[in-house]
Amino acid sequence: MAGIYIHIPFCKKKCIYCDFYSIAAKADVVDNYIDALCKEIAMRKAELCGETVKTVYVGGGTPSLLGHGRLLRIADALHREFDMCGVEEFTIEVNPDDVSDEEVAAFRSMGINRVSMGVQSFIDEELKFLNRRHTADGAIEAYNTILRNGIDNVSIDLIYGIPGQTLQSWRQSVDTAMQLRPRHISCYNLSYEDGTRLSRMLENGSIAVIDDDVCVKMYEIVSDRLADCGYEHYEISNYALPGFRSRHNSNYWNKTPYIGFGASAHSYLSGRRSYNPGNIKLYVAAINDGVTVSEIEEESIAEQYDEEVMLRLRTKDGIDAGRLRSTYGEEYYAYFLNAVRGFVDSGLVERHGDVYRLSRKGVMLSDMVIRELMYDYE
Ligand code: SF4
């Protein structure tokens, strides 16, 4: 069982909080990139060693910016090089502004059965502040267009902790989301990443960070409301109606192998991580020279343990200590039990037999808990 990730590093304009690698989409650059992507798919197909492809995720950047003609070329390359018959979930990330009847109908014809839409807020002032290119009404219209054209598995992203956002405006965004009732919601606390416009605004004093207490309240508002509406809170930032957890992302958390195509895409195959060049020019040049992966990382046992602890503790399923013992041995098992004891005593981690997971209180302090449970953290 394996996943495929395709990275599309183009955006029309930069959201102020974003530190992902993306550039403006010039037609010739995009076409050269798609050529390279299709070549890479053909060159590297053997790396999946015949594993059945179960999930495909086209992310970015803004994949919907490509338009269906270019997306079709990528989908054709996938269908040519891989057996796609076993694919259960084929997701594309979209900006509401790019959604139309024609585009969604084309998505369906390519086998896409899930859409992840970056909404972030249903308040126009907040969208403007974030430099999003759509409006709240535009997002609602896009959502209805996707459903009308036969894709009912839709995920939306929301952000809380936006400067200027209030508990009332956050409730309004969550209420609007609940009226739409998407199958899946990802909810992120706004973070201030180095090098972003948002961080510069903070440094020069033009904005202030929302208090931690208010952010905790916002988190509680969304968690409670979504629980009342039947959503399962299955990962720190992710909520799903029954049966609609993101399979592709769940596979990342379960360390299922995946192959990533495109600039800055990662792969995880046979227990090794590899990274494609993070720059479009370098990526296209490398592929045209017949060179695929630029960097391979052999993970030490300690790094694998740390990653498993970090990924699994973020999920509702939690960490199975017995699995840590059988996978990493007695030393790591003993380390984990010793490190987790204090958090169980203080109520930040709940224990159910061999399984340990964050309590609601622990979720608020998850970074600290995860850091303390890591073996190799510096
Ligand atoms: S659309 Fe997404 S990838 Fe592009 S700038 Fe905004 S957050 Fe970043």
Boltz pocket constraint, residues with backbone or C-beta under 6 A from the ligand:
constraints:
  - pocket:
      binder: B
      contacts: [[A, 10], [A, 11], [A, 13], [A, 14], [A, 15], [A, 18], [A, 19], [A, 20], [A, 22], [A, 60], [A, 61], [A, 62], [A, 118]]
      max_distance: 6.0
